[in-house]
Amino acid sequence: MTSVEAFLDRMINREREAFLEDARRVAEMAARIADTPPTATLTVSGEVIRLSQHVAELLCRTAKLEATT
């Protein structure tokens, strides 16, 4: 394996690890939102917005990984 191949392999592995971390974060956020639905005194719209941002980042990371395989 050349140094370029080794470098690319390391980068792909880091991207996979980051994907797993992001996916876990999204799952935890979604579970937290599901456990605390909105009420008259509690809003979760900010949490849902943050969740959607994390999902968008996860989607980008997914596209990168799929492009490398």
CHARMM internal coordinates of N, CA and C (Angstrom, degrees):
IC EDIT
DIST 1 N 1 CA 1.4480
DIST 1 CA 1 C 1.5411
ANGL 1 N 1 CA 1 C 107.91
DIST 1 C 2 N 1.3130
ANGL 1 CA 1 C 2 N 115.65
DIHE 1 N 1 CA 1 C 2 N 129.82
DIST 2 N 2 CA 1.4575
ANGL 1 C 2 N 2 CA 119.62
DIHE 1 CA 1 C 2 N 2 CA -179.93
DIST 2 CA 2 C 1.5224
ANGL 2 N 2 CA 2 C 109.73
DIHE 1 C 2 N 2 CA 2 C -77.17
DIST 2 C 3 N 1.3131
ANGL 2 CA 2 C 3 N 115.20
DIHE 2 N 2 CA 2 C 3 N 168.25
DIST 3 N 3 CA 1.4584
ANGL 2 C 3 N 3 CA 119.01
DIHE 2 CA 2 C 3 N 3 CA 179.56
DIST 3 CA 3 C 1.5267
ANGL 3 N 3 CA 3 C 111.42
DIHE 2 C 3 N 3 CA 3 C -65.32
DIST 3 C 4 N 1.3135
ANGL 3 CA 3 C 4 N 117.40
DIHE 3 N 3 CA 3 C 4 N -32.24
DIST 4 N 4 CA 1.4720
ANGL 3 C 4 N 4 CA 120.63
DIHE 3 CA 3 C 4 N 4 CA 177.64
DIST 4 CA 4 C 1.5256
ANGL 4 N 4 CA 4 C 109.71
DIHE 3 C 4 N 4 CA 4 C -68.27
DIST 4 C 5 N 1.3147
ANGL 4 CA 4 C 5 N 117.04
DIHE 4 N 4 CA 4 C 5 N -43.52
DIST 5 N 5 CA 1.4613
ANGL 4 C 5 N 5 CA 120.50
DIHE 4 CA 4 C 5 N 5 CA 178.12
DIST 5 CA 5 C 1.5267
ANGL 5 N 5 CA 5 C 110.78
DIHE 4 C 5 N 5 CA 5 C -63.34
DIST 5 C 6 N 1.3129
ANGL 5 CA 5 C 6 N 116.50
DIHE 5 N 5 CA 5 C 6 N -41.22
DIST 6 N 6 CA 1.4631
ANGL 5 C 6 N 6 CA 120.62
DIHE 5 CA 5 C 6 N 6 CA 178.77
DIST 6 CA 6 C 1.5266
ANGL 6 N 6 CA 6 C 110.63
DIHE 5 C 6 N 6 CA 6 C -64.11
DIST 6 C 7 N 1.3189
ANGL 6 CA 6 C 7 N 116.36
DIHE 6 N 6 CA 6 C 7 N -41.17
DIST 7 N 7 CA 1.4617
ANGL 6 C 7 N 7 CA 120.86
DIHE 6 CA 6 C 7 N 7 CA 178.20
DIST 7 CA 7 C 1.5260
ANGL 7 N 7 CA 7 C 110.41
DIHE 6 C 7 N 7 CA 7 C -62.01
DIST 7 C 8 N 1.3184
ANGL 7 CA 7 C 8 N 117.14
DIHE 7 N 7 CA 7 C 8 N -47.66
DIST 8 N 8 CA 1.4622
ANGL 7 C 8 N 8 CA 121.08
DIHE 7 CA 7 C 8 N 8 CA 179.83
DIST 8 CA 8 C 1.5238
ANGL 8 N 8 CA 8 C 111.13
DIHE 7 C 8 N 8 CA 8 C -63.05
DIST 8 C 9 N 1.3105
ANGL 8 CA 8 C 9 N 116.71
DIHE 8 N 8 CA 8 C 9 N -38.76
DIST 9 N 9 CA 1.4616
ANGL 8 C 9 N 9 CA 120.85
DIHE 8 CA 8 C 9 N 9 CA 177.64
DIST 9 CA 9 C 1.5238
ANGL 9 N 9 CA 9 C 111.00
DIHE 8 C 9 N 9 CA 9 C -61.97
DIST 9 C 10 N 1.3326
ANGL 9 CA 9 C 10 N 116.36
DIHE 9 N 9 CA 9 C 10 N -43.63
DIST 10 N 10 CA 1.4748
ANGL 9 C 10 N 10 CA 120.38
DIHE 9 CA 9 C 10 N 10 CA 177.83
DIST 10 CA 10 C 1.5239
ANGL 10 N 10 CA 10 C 110.84
DIHE 9 C 10 N 10 CA 10 C -63.17
DIST 10 C 11 N 1.3190
ANGL 10 CA 10 C 11 N 116.66
DIHE 10 N 10 CA 10 C 11 N -41.72
DIST 11 N 11 CA 1.4653
ANGL 10 C 11 N 11 CA 120.62
DIHE 10 CA 10 C 11 N 11 CA -179.72
DIST 11 CA 11 C 1.5307
ANGL 11 N 11 CA 11 C 111.21
DIHE 10 C 11 N 11 CA 11 C -63.81
DIST 11 C 12 N 1.3143
ANGL 11 CA 11 C 12 N 116.35
DIHE 11 N 11 CA 11 C 12 N -41.95
DIST 12 N 12 CA 1.4646
ANGL 11 C 12 N 12 CA 120.19
DIHE 11 CA 11 C 12 N 12 CA 178.96
DIST 12 CA 12 C 1.5219
ANGL 12 N 12 CA 12 C 110.21
DIHE 11 C 12 N 12 CA 12 C -65.46
DIST 12 C 13 N 1.3179
ANGL 12 CA 12 C 13 N 117.20
DIHE 12 N 12 CA 12 C 13 N -41.62
DIST 13 N 13 CA 1.4639
ANGL 12 C 13 N 13 CA 120.42
DIHE 12 CA 12 C 13 N 13 CA 178.32
DIST 13 CA 13 C 1.5206
ANGL 13 N 13 CA 13 C 111.44
DIHE 12 C 13 N 13 CA 13 C -63.74
DIST 13 C 14 N 1.3173
ANGL 13 CA 13 C 14 N 117.72
DIHE 13 N 13 CA 13 C 14 N -40.26
DIST 14 N 14 CA 1.4747
ANGL 13 C 14 N 14 CA 120.67
DIHE 13 CA 13 C 14 N 14 CA 176.42
DIST 14 CA 14 C 1.5189
ANGL 14 N 14 CA 14 C 110.92
DIHE 13 C 14 N 14 CA 14 C -63.76
DIST 14 C 15 N 1.3171
ANGL 14 CA 14 C 15 N 116.15
DIHE 14 N 14 CA 14 C 15 N -39.79
DIST 15 N 15 CA 1.4610
ANGL 14 C 15 N 15 CA 120.63
DIHE 14 CA 14 C 15 N 15 CA 179.01
DIST 15 CA 15 C 1.5279
ANGL 15 N 15 CA 15 C 110.49
DIHE 14 C 15 N 15 CA 15 C -65.12
DIST 15 C 16 N 1.3164
ANGL 15 CA 15 C 16 N 117.29
DIHE 15 N 15 CA 15 C 16 N -39.01
DIST 16 N 16 CA 1.4728
ANGL 15 C 16 N 16 CA 120.96
DIHE 15 CA 15 C 16 N 16 CA 176.64
DIST 16 CA 16 C 1.5257
ANGL 16 N 16 CA 16 C 111.14
DIHE 15 C 16 N 16 CA 16 C -64.07
DIST 16 C 17 N 1.3170
ANGL 16 CA 16 C 17 N 116.47
DIHE 16 N 16 CA 16 C 17 N -43.39
DIST 17 N 17 CA 1.4641
ANGL 16 C 17 N 17 CA 120.12
DIHE 16 CA 16 C 17 N 17 CA 178.45
DIST 17 CA 17 C 1.5242
ANGL 17 N 17 CA 17 C 110.62
DIHE 16 C 17 N 17 CA 17 C -62.91
DIST 17 C 18 N 1.3173
ANGL 17 CA 17 C 18 N 116.72
DIHE 17 N 17 CA 17 C 18 N -42.00
DIST 18 N 18 CA 1.4607
ANGL 17 C 18 N 18 CA 120.97
DIHE 17 CA 17 C 18 N 18 CA 178.08
DIST 18 CA 18 C 1.5249
ANGL 18 N 18 CA 18 C 110.69
DIHE 17 C 18 N 18 CA 18 C -64.54
DIST 18 C 19 N 1.3394
ANGL 18 CA 18 C 19 N 116.44
DIHE 18 N 18 CA 18 C 19 N -38.27
DIST 19 N 19 CA 1.4581
ANGL 18 C 19 N 19 CA 120.35
DIHE 18 CA 18 C 19 N 19 CA 177.02
DIST 19 CA 19 C 1.5270
ANGL 19 N 19 CA 19 C 110.28
DIHE 18 C 19 N 19 CA 19 C -59.98
DIST 19 C 20 N 1.3287
ANGL 19 CA 19 C 20 N 116.75
DIHE 19 N 19 CA 19 C 20 N -47.67
DIST 20 N 20 CA 1.4677
ANGL 19 C 20 N 20 CA 120.34
DIHE 19 CA 19 C 20 N 20 CA -179.52
DIST 20 CA 20 C 1.5232
ANGL 20 N 20 CA 20 C 111.28
DIHE 19 C 20 N 20 CA 20 C -61.10
DIST 20 C 21 N 1.3063
ANGL 20 CA 20 C 21 N 116.61
DIHE 20 N 20 CA 20 C 21 N -42.35
DIST 21 N 21 CA 1.4669
ANGL 20 C 21 N 21 CA 120.65
DIHE 20 CA 20 C 21 N 21 CA 178.17
DIST 21 CA 21 C 1.5276
ANGL 21 N 21 CA 21 C 110.58
DIHE 20 C 21 N 21 CA 21 C -63.18
DIST 21 C 22 N 1.3238
ANGL 21 CA 21 C 22 N 117.18
DIHE 21 N 21 CA 21 C 22 N -45.11
DIST 22 N 22 CA 1.4603
ANGL 21 C 22 N 22 CA 120.81
DIHE 21 CA 21 C 22 N 22 CA 179.04
DIST 22 CA 22 C 1.5230
ANGL 22 N 22 CA 22 C 111.33
DIHE 21 C 22 N 22 CA 22 C -63.54
DIST 22 C 23 N 1.3224
ANGL 22 CA 22 C 23 N 117.12
DIHE 22 N 22 CA 22 C 23 N -42.05
DIST 23 N 23 CA 1.4629
ANGL 22 C 23 N 23 CA 120.67
DIHE 22 CA 22 C 23 N 23 CA 179.89
DIST 23 CA 23 C 1.5273
ANGL 23 N 23 CA 23 C 110.86
DIHE 22 C 23 N 23 CA 23 C -63.02
DIST 23 C 24 N 1.3173
ANGL 23 CA 23 C 24 N 116.58
DIHE 23 N 23 CA 23 C 24 N -40.61
DIST 24 N 24 CA 1.4753
ANGL 23 C 24 N 24 CA 119.77
DIHE 23 CA 23 C 24 N 24 CA 177.43
DIST 24 CA 24 C 1.5201
ANGL 24 N 24 CA 24 C 110.67
DIHE 23 C 24 N 24 CA 24 C -64.52
DIST 24 C 25 N 1.3291
ANGL 24 CA 24 C 25 N 117.15
DIHE 24 N 24 CA 24 C 25 N -41.35
DIST 25 N 25 CA 1.4631
ANGL 24 C 25 N 25 CA 121.72
DIHE 24 CA 24 C 25 N 25 CA 179.31
DIST 25 CA 25 C 1.5240
ANGL 25 N 25 CA 25 C 110.10
DIHE 24 C 25 N 25 CA 25 C -61.59
DIST 25 C 26 N 1.3261
ANGL 25 CA 25 C 26 N 117.03
DIHE 25 N 25 CA 25 C 26 N -44.33
DIST 26 N 26 CA 1.4626
ANGL 25 C 26 N 26 CA 121.22
DIHE 25 CA 25 C 26 N 26 CA 179.16
DIST 26 CA 26 C 1.5318
ANGL 26 N 26 CA 26 C 109.90
DIHE 25 C 26 N 26 CA 26 C -62.15
DIST 26 C 27 N 1.3249
ANGL 26 CA 26 C 27 N 116.84
DIHE 26 N 26 CA 26 C 27 N -44.19
DIST 27 N 27 CA 1.4667
ANGL 26 C 27 N 27 CA 120.58
DIHE 26 CA 26 C 27 N 27 CA -179.98
DIST 27 CA 27 C 1.5282
ANGL 27 N 27 CA 27 C 111.24
DIHE 26 C 27 N 27 CA 27 C -62.75
DIST 27 C 28 N 1.3244
ANGL 27 CA 27 C 28 N 116.88
DIHE 27 N 27 CA 27 C 28 N -41.73
DIST 28 N 28 CA 1.4650
ANGL 27 C 28 N 28 CA 120.67
DIHE 27 CA 27 C 28 N 28 CA 178.88
DIST 28 CA 28 C 1.5199
ANGL 28 N 28 CA 28 C 111.15
DIHE 27 C 28 N 28 CA 28 C -65.46
DIST 28 C 29 N 1.3226
ANGL 28 CA 28 C 29 N 116.45
DIHE 28 N 28 CA 28 C 29 N -41.87
DIST 29 N 29 CA 1.4661
ANGL 28 C 29 N 29 CA 119.88
DIHE 28 CA 28 C 29 N 29 CA 178.92
DIST 29 CA 29 C 1.5276
ANGL 29 N 29 CA 29 C 110.78
DIHE 28 C 29 N 29 CA 29 C -63.85
DIST 29 C 30 N 1.3368
ANGL 29 CA 29 C 30 N 116.53
DIHE 29 N 29 CA 29 C 30 N -44.60
DIST 30 N 30 CA 1.4633
ANGL 29 C 30 N 30 CA 120.64
DIHE 29 CA 29 C 30 N 30 CA 179.66
DIST 30 CA 30 C 1.5313
ANGL 30 N 30 CA 30 C 110.59
DIHE 29 C 30 N 30 CA 30 C -61.92
DIST 30 C 31 N 1.3190
ANGL 30 CA 30 C 31 N 117.06
DIHE 30 N 30 CA 30 C 31 N -41.29
DIST 31 N 31 CA 1.4656
ANGL 30 C 31 N 31 CA 120.67
DIHE 30 CA 30 C 31 N 31 CA 178.98
DIST 31 CA 31 C 1.5209
ANGL 31 N 31 CA 31 C 110.90
DIHE 30 C 31 N 31 CA 31 C -64.76
DIST 31 C 32 N 1.3308
ANGL 31 CA 31 C 32 N 116.63
DIHE 31 N 31 CA 31 C 32 N -40.59
DIST 32 N 32 CA 1.4614
ANGL 31 C 32 N 32 CA 120.66
DIHE 31 CA 31 C 32 N 32 CA 179.15
DIST 32 CA 32 C 1.5303
ANGL 32 N 32 CA 32 C 110.55
DIHE 31 C 32 N 32 CA 32 C -63.84
DIST 32 C 33 N 1.3202
ANGL 32 CA 32 C 33 N 116.83
DIHE 32 N 32 CA 32 C 33 N -41.53
DIST 33 N 33 CA 1.4608
ANGL 32 C 33 N 33 CA 120.84
DIHE 32 CA 32 C 33 N 33 CA 178.37
DIST 33 CA 33 C 1.5256
ANGL 33 N 33 CA 33 C 110.04
DIHE 32 C 33 N 33 CA 33 C -65.21
DIST 33 C 34 N 1.3264
ANGL 33 CA 33 C 34 N 116.46
DIHE 33 N 33 CA 33 C 34 N -42.50
DIST 34 N 34 CA 1.4617
ANGL 33 C 34 N 34 CA 120.36
DIHE 33 CA 33 C 34 N 34 CA 179.70
DIST 34 CA 34 C 1.5238
ANGL 34 N 34 CA 34 C 111.63
DIHE 33 C 34 N 34 CA 34 C -64.12
DIST 34 C 35 N 1.3141
ANGL 34 CA 34 C 35 N 117.17
DIHE 34 N 34 CA 34 C 35 N -32.34
DIST 35 N 35 CA 1.4691
ANGL 34 C 35 N 35 CA 121.15
DIHE 34 CA 34 C 35 N 35 CA -179.22
DIST 35 CA 35 C 1.5198
ANGL 35 N 35 CA 35 C 112.62
DIHE 34 C 35 N 35 CA 35 C -77.35
DIST 35 C 36 N 1.3300
ANGL 35 CA 35 C 36 N 117.67
DIHE 35 N 35 CA 35 C 36 N -18.82
DIST 36 N 36 CA 1.4592
ANGL 35 C 36 N 36 CA 121.10
DIHE 35 CA 35 C 36 N 36 CA -178.82
DIST 36 CA 36 C 1.5258
ANGL 36 N 36 CA 36 C 110.09
DIHE 35 C 36 N 36 CA 36 C -131.22
DIST 36 C 37 N 1.3308
ANGL 36 CA 36 C 37 N 116.67
DIHE 36 N 36 CA 36 C 37 N 75.50
DIST 37 N 37 CA 1.4602
ANGL 36 C 37 N 37 CA 119.39
DIHE 36 CA 36 C 37 N 37 CA -179.39
DIST 37 CA 37 C 1.5356
ANGL 37 N 37 CA 37 C 111.03
DIHE 36 C 37 N 37 CA 37 C -65.88
DIST 37 C 38 N 1.3270
ANGL 37 CA 37 C 38 N 116.37
DIHE 37 N 37 CA 37 C 38 N 158.52
DIST 38 N 38 CA 1.4643
ANGL 37 C 38 N 38 CA 119.01
DIHE 37 CA 37 C 38 N 38 CA -178.66
DIST 38 CA 38 C 1.5243
ANGL 38 N 38 CA 38 C 112.02
DIHE 37 C 38 N 38 CA 38 C -66.84
DIST 38 C 39 N 1.3149
ANGL 38 CA 38 C 39 N 114.63
DIHE 38 N 38 CA 38 C 39 N 148.01
DIST 39 N 39 CA 1.4674
ANGL 38 C 39 N 39 CA 122.23
DIHE 38 CA 38 C 39 N 39 CA 175.63
DIST 39 CA 39 C 1.5189
ANGL 39 N 39 CA 39 C 107.53
DIHE 38 C 39 N 39 CA 39 C -133.49
DIST 39 C 40 N 1.3210
ANGL 39 CA 39 C 40 N 115.84
DIHE 39 N 39 CA 39 C 40 N -174.38
DIST 40 N 40 CA 1.4684
ANGL 39 C 40 N 40 CA 120.01
DIHE 39 CA 39 C 40 N 40 CA 178.90
DIST 40 CA 40 C 1.5252
ANGL 40 N 40 CA 40 C 111.07
DIHE 39 C 40 N 40 CA 40 C -64.93
DIST 40 C 41 N 1.3163
ANGL 40 CA 40 C 41 N 116.66
DIHE 40 N 40 CA 40 C 41 N -27.28
DIST 41 N 41 CA 1.4684
ANGL 40 C 41 N 41 CA 119.44
DIHE 40 CA 40 C 41 N 41 CA -177.61
DIST 41 CA 41 C 1.5268
ANGL 41 N 41 CA 41 C 113.30
DIHE 40 C 41 N 41 CA 41 C -109.69
DIST 41 C 42 N 1.3216
ANGL 41 CA 41 C 42 N 117.51
DIHE 41 N 41 CA 41 C 42 N -5.11
DIST 42 N 42 CA 1.4638
ANGL 41 C 42 N 42 CA 120.80
DIHE 41 CA 41 C 42 N 42 CA -177.87
DIST 42 CA 42 C 1.5237
ANGL 42 N 42 CA 42 C 109.39
DIHE 41 C 42 N 42 CA 42 C -128.28
DIST 42 C 43 N 1.3183
ANGL 42 CA 42 C 43 N 115.91
DIHE 42 N 42 CA 42 C 43 N 120.94
DIST 43 N 43 CA 1.4649
ANGL 42 C 43 N 43 CA 119.59
DIHE 42 CA 42 C 43 N 43 CA 176.61
DIST 43 CA 43 C 1.5202
ANGL 43 N 43 CA 43 C 108.49
DIHE 42 C 43 N 43 CA 43 C -108.36
DIST 43 C 44 N 1.3001
ANGL 43 CA 43 C 44 N 115.20
DIHE 43 N 43 CA 43 C 44 N 146.91
DIST 44 N 44 CA 1.4610
ANGL 43 C 44 N 44 CA 120.44
DIHE 43 CA 43 C 44 N 44 CA 178.83
DIST 44 CA 44 C 1.5224
ANGL 44 N 44 CA 44 C 111.26
DIHE 43 C 44 N 44 CA 44 C -124.08
DIST 44 C 45 N 1.3212
ANGL 44 CA 44 C 45 N 117.05
DIHE 44 N 44 CA 44 C 45 N 10.94
DIST 45 N 45 CA 1.4621
ANGL 44 C 45 N 45 CA 119.62
DIHE 44 CA 44 C 45 N 45 CA -176.41
DIST 45 CA 45 C 1.5241
ANGL 45 N 45 CA 45 C 111.61
DIHE 44 C 45 N 45 CA 45 C -59.82
DIST 45 C 46 N 1.3121
ANGL 45 CA 45 C 46 N 117.84
DIHE 45 N 45 CA 45 C 46 N -37.12
DIST 46 N 46 CA 1.4657
ANGL 45 C 46 N 46 CA 120.46
DIHE 45 CA 45 C 46 N 46 CA 177.32
DIST 46 CA 46 C 1.5143
ANGL 46 N 46 CA 46 C 111.51
DIHE 45 C 46 N 46 CA 46 C -62.85
DIST 46 C 47 N 1.3235
ANGL 46 CA 46 C 47 N 116.27
DIHE 46 N 46 CA 46 C 47 N -40.79
DIST 47 N 47 CA 1.4708
ANGL 46 C 47 N 47 CA 120.81
DIHE 46 CA 46 C 47 N 47 CA 177.82
DIST 47 CA 47 C 1.5233
ANGL 47 N 47 CA 47 C 110.75
DIHE 46 C 47 N 47 CA 47 C -65.01
DIST 47 C 48 N 1.3200
ANGL 47 CA 47 C 48 N 116.68
DIHE 47 N 47 CA 47 C 48 N -39.51
DIST 48 N 48 CA 1.4670
ANGL 47 C 48 N 48 CA 120.09
DIHE 47 CA 47 C 48 N 48 CA 179.89
DIST 48 CA 48 C 1.5308
ANGL 48 N 48 CA 48 C 110.05
DIHE 47 C 48 N 48 CA 48 C -67.25
DIST 48 C 49 N 1.3140
ANGL 48 CA 48 C 49 N 117.11
DIHE 48 N 48 CA 48 C 49 N -38.25
DIST 49 N 49 CA 1.4665
ANGL 48 C 49 N 49 CA 120.62
DIHE 48 CA 48 C 49 N 49 CA 176.50
DIST 49 CA 49 C 1.5230
ANGL 49 N 49 CA 49 C 110.31
DIHE 48 C 49 N 49 CA 49 C -62.95
DIST 49 C 50 N 1.3228
ANGL 49 CA 49 C 50 N 117.40
DIHE 49 N 49 CA 49 C 50 N -45.62
DIST 50 N 50 CA 1.4659
ANGL 49 C 50 N 50 CA 120.44
DIHE 49 CA 49 C 50 N 50 CA 177.90
DIST 50 CA 50 C 1.5305
ANGL 50 N 50 CA 50 C 110.79
DIHE 49 C 50 N 50 CA 50 C -62.20
DIST 50 C 51 N 1.3334
ANGL 50 CA 50 C 51 N 116.29
DIHE 50 N 50 CA 50 C 51 N -39.86
DIST 51 N 51 CA 1.4581
ANGL 50 C 51 N 51 CA 120.28
DIHE 50 CA 50 C 51 N 51 CA 177.59
DIST 51 CA 51 C 1.5273
ANGL 51 N 51 CA 51 C 110.34
DIHE 50 C 51 N 51 CA 51 C -60.64
DIST 51 C 52 N 1.3118
ANGL 51 CA 51 C 52 N 117.02
DIHE 51 N 51 CA 51 C 52 N -44.05
DIST 52 N 52 CA 1.4614
ANGL 51 C 52 N 52 CA 119.41
DIHE 51 CA 51 C 52 N 52 CA -178.96
DIST 52 CA 52 C 1.5239
ANGL 52 N 52 CA 52 C 111.05
DIHE 51 C 52 N 52 CA 52 C -65.51
DIST 52 C 53 N 1.3206
ANGL 52 CA 52 C 53 N 117.47
DIHE 52 N 52 CA 52 C 53 N -34.41
DIST 53 N 53 CA 1.4627
ANGL 52 C 53 N 53 CA 120.20
DIHE 52 CA 52 C 53 N 53 CA 176.08
DIST 53 CA 53 C 1.5262
ANGL 53 N 53 CA 53 C 111.06
DIHE 52 C 53 N 53 CA 53 C -64.95
DIST 53 C 54 N 1.3196
ANGL 53 CA 53 C 54 N 116.40
DIHE 53 N 53 CA 53 C 54 N -43.06
DIST 54 N 54 CA 1.4649
ANGL 53 C 54 N 54 CA 120.33
DIHE 53 CA 53 C 54 N 54 CA 178.73
DIST 54 CA 54 C 1.5312
ANGL 54 N 54 CA 54 C 111.07
DIHE 53 C 54 N 54 CA 54 C -66.20
DIST 54 C 55 N 1.3256
ANGL 54 CA 54 C 55 N 116.73
DIHE 54 N 54 CA 54 C 55 N -37.04
DIST 55 N 55 CA 1.4638
ANGL 54 C 55 N 55 CA 120.11
DIHE 54 CA 54 C 55 N 55 CA 177.45
DIST 55 CA 55 C 1.5248
ANGL 55 N 55 CA 55 C 109.93
DIHE 54 C 55 N 55 CA 55 C -64.63
DIST 55 C 56 N 1.3364
ANGL 55 CA 55 C 56 N 117.52
DIHE 55 N 55 CA 55 C 56 N -40.56
DIST 56 N 56 CA 1.4678
ANGL 55 C 56 N 56 CA 120.84
DIHE 55 CA 55 C 56 N 56 CA 178.01
DIST 56 CA 56 C 1.5284
ANGL 56 N 56 CA 56 C 110.48
DIHE 55 C 56 N 56 CA 56 C -62.05
DIST 56 C 57 N 1.3309
ANGL 56 CA 56 C 57 N 117.12
DIHE 56 N 56 CA 56 C 57 N -42.03
DIST 57 N 57 CA 1.4663
ANGL 56 C 57 N 57 CA 121.05
DIHE 56 CA 56 C 57 N 57 CA 177.46
DIST 57 CA 57 C 1.5325
ANGL 57 N 57 CA 57 C 110.44
DIHE 56 C 57 N 57 CA 57 C -64.20
DIST 57 C 58 N 1.3255
ANGL 57 CA 57 C 58 N 116.24
DIHE 57 N 57 CA 57 C 58 N -40.45
DIST 58 N 58 CA 1.4646
ANGL 57 C 58 N 58 CA 120.67
DIHE 57 CA 57 C 58 N 58 CA 178.55
DIST 58 CA 58 C 1.5281
ANGL 58 N 58 CA 58 C 110.48
DIHE 57 C 58 N 58 CA 58 C -64.05
DIST 58 C 59 N 1.3054
ANGL 58 CA 58 C 59 N 116.60
DIHE 58 N 58 CA 58 C 59 N -38.81
DIST 59 N 59 CA 1.4613
ANGL 58 C 59 N 59 CA 120.55
DIHE 58 CA 58 C 59 N 59 CA 178.06
DIST 59 CA 59 C 1.5274
ANGL 59 N 59 CA 59 C 111.14
DIHE 58 C 59 N 59 CA 59 C -63.85
DIST 59 C 60 N 1.3178
ANGL 59 CA 59 C 60 N 117.46
DIHE 59 N 59 CA 59 C 60 N -41.59
DIST 60 N 60 CA 1.4698
ANGL 59 C 60 N 60 CA 120.82
DIHE 59 CA 59 C 60 N 60 CA 176.88
DIST 60 CA 60 C 1.5231
ANGL 60 N 60 CA 60 C 110.84
DIHE 59 C 60 N 60 CA 60 C -62.54
DIST 60 C 61 N 1.3154
ANGL 60 CA 60 C 61 N 115.93
DIHE 60 N 60 CA 60 C 61 N -44.27
DIST 61 N 61 CA 1.4667
ANGL 60 C 61 N 61 CA 120.11
DIHE 60 CA 60 C 61 N 61 CA 179.60
DIST 61 CA 61 C 1.5306
ANGL 61 N 61 CA 61 C 110.38
DIHE 60 C 61 N 61 CA 61 C -63.72
DIST 61 C 62 N 1.3270
ANGL 61 CA 61 C 62 N 116.27
DIHE 61 N 61 CA 61 C 62 N -38.39
DIST 62 N 62 CA 1.4594
ANGL 61 C 62 N 62 CA 120.80
DIHE 61 CA 61 C 62 N 62 CA 177.64
DIST 62 CA 62 C 1.5242
ANGL 62 N 62 CA 62 C 110.57
DIHE 61 C 62 N 62 CA 62 C -61.69
DIST 62 C 63 N 1.3161
ANGL 62 CA 62 C 63 N 116.48
DIHE 62 N 62 CA 62 C 63 N -44.92
DIST 63 N 63 CA 1.4678
ANGL 62 C 63 N 63 CA 120.57
DIHE 62 CA 62 C 63 N 63 CA 179.73
DIST 63 CA 63 C 1.5347
ANGL 63 N 63 CA 63 C 111.13
DIHE 62 C 63 N 63 CA 63 C -61.70
DIST 63 C 64 N 1.3221
ANGL 63 CA 63 C 64 N 116.49
DIHE 63 N 63 CA 63 C 64 N -39.97
DIST 64 N 64 CA 1.4766
ANGL 63 C 64 N 64 CA 119.66
DIHE 63 CA 63 C 64 N 64 CA 177.58
DIST 64 CA 64 C 1.5153
ANGL 64 N 64 CA 64 C 110.97
DIHE 63 C 64 N 64 CA 64 C -61.49
DIST 64 C 65 N 1.3486
ANGL 64 CA 64 C 65 N 115.74
DIHE 64 N 64 CA 64 C 65 N -46.52
DIST 65 N 65 CA 1.4640
ANGL 64 C 65 N 65 CA 119.24
DIHE 64 CA 64 C 65 N 65 CA -178.86
DIST 65 CA 65 C 1.5168
ANGL 65 N 65 CA 65 C 111.63
DIHE 64 C 65 N 65 CA 65 C -65.38
DIST 65 C 66 N 1.3092
ANGL 65 CA 65 C 66 N 117.14
DIHE 65 N 65 CA 65 C 66 N -40.92
DIST 66 N 66 CA 1.4606
ANGL 65 C 66 N 66 CA 119.49
DIHE 65 CA 65 C 66 N 66 CA 179.81
DIST 66 CA 66 C 1.5329
ANGL 66 N 66 CA 66 C 110.83
DIHE 65 C 66 N 66 CA 66 C -65.92
DIST 66 C 67 N 1.3146
ANGL 66 CA 66 C 67 N 116.87
DIHE 66 N 66 CA 66 C 67 N -31.03
DIST 67 N 67 CA 1.4618
ANGL 66 C 67 N 67 CA 120.13
DIHE 66 CA 66 C 67 N 67 CA 179.40
DIST 67 CA 67 C 1.5266
ANGL 67 N 67 CA 67 C 111.66
DIHE 66 C 67 N 67 CA 67 C -72.02
DIST 67 C 68 N 1.3163
ANGL 67 CA 67 C 68 N 117.60
DIHE 67 N 67 CA 67 C 68 N -21.99
DIST 68 N 68 CA 1.4626
ANGL 67 C 68 N 68 CA 120.38
DIHE 67 CA 67 C 68 N 68 CA -177.36
DIST 68 CA 68 C 1.5270
ANGL 68 N 68 CA 68 C 112.67
DIHE 67 C 68 N 68 CA 68 C -92.63
DIST 68 C 69 N 1.3293
ANGL 68 CA 68 C 69 N 116.94
DIHE 68 N 68 CA 68 C 69 N -10.15
DIST 69 N 69 CA 1.4667
ANGL 68 C 69 N 69 CA 119.01
DIHE 68 CA 68 C 69 N 69 CA -178.23
DIST 69 CA 69 C 1.4953
ANGL 69 N 69 CA 69 C 112.09
DIHE 68 C 69 N 69 CA 69 C -102.28
END
COOR INIT
IC SEED 1 N 1 CA 1 C
IC BUILD
